[in-house]
Amino acid sequence: MSTALIKGRRLRAFGAAVASVLLVSGCAAGTHPGAAAVVGKTEITVGDVDKTSRAVTTALGQPFNSTVALSELVNNALVAEVSQQRSVSVSDAETAEAAKLVVNDQTAYEKFEADPVARDFLRQVAATAVATIKLGGGTGVKDPKVQQAQQAGIQLVKEASKDVKIEISPRFGQWSDGRIDSKISGSLSEESAQAKAKREAAEAQQNQQGQG
């Protein structure tokens, strides 16, 4: 069974391949001020990203930057969305069991547990790992064919993501090969399609009021 250590700049969740899901519909347009990303019905705020980055950095004792934090938060939200669509659930007991495998180090695990934000993030990553296994036909982290189930789950999420609305703020970059690539970020001053529509609607209303 594959486990992963939390180290360096990347949090490699249990079965690190969970984070390799390709989000083919990611784009810059559509997010609004304060939103770092929108995944289906879930909005991830810039504040969520900043808090997660700081908390996990403290727990790790090493940098966990905002781009990586957002990438993981988006993946968690995507898998949760697909799981809900497929009626796949993960219990608290399953999440707790997987969380220890994600960290695979008691000292680091205790640091995550000591901070509410880091703890919640760890549990989200753990639940994502379990859900991915179940989506692939497995029973959980102790499934004899856990790697096979996980790979099948990743492929299923990849296909399902085509029907999930995913929008990323240009300040963080764009999705490339399952992660955020900040090198292809849009300009912060670039106006999104949604922002443009709101601005034009507001201007039209002002003009009508002025004429009235």
Secondary structure, DSSP 8 states (H G I E B T S, - for coil): -----EETTEE--SSGGGGG---TT--STT--TTEEEEETTEEEEHHHHHHHHHHHHHHHTS---HHHHHHHHHHHHHHHHHHHHTT----HHHHHHHHHHHH--HHHHHHHHHSHHHHHHHHHHHHHHHHHHHHTT--STT-TTHHHHHHHHHHHHHHHGGGS-EEE-TTT-EEETTEEEGGG---TT---HHHHHHHHHHHHHHHHHHH-
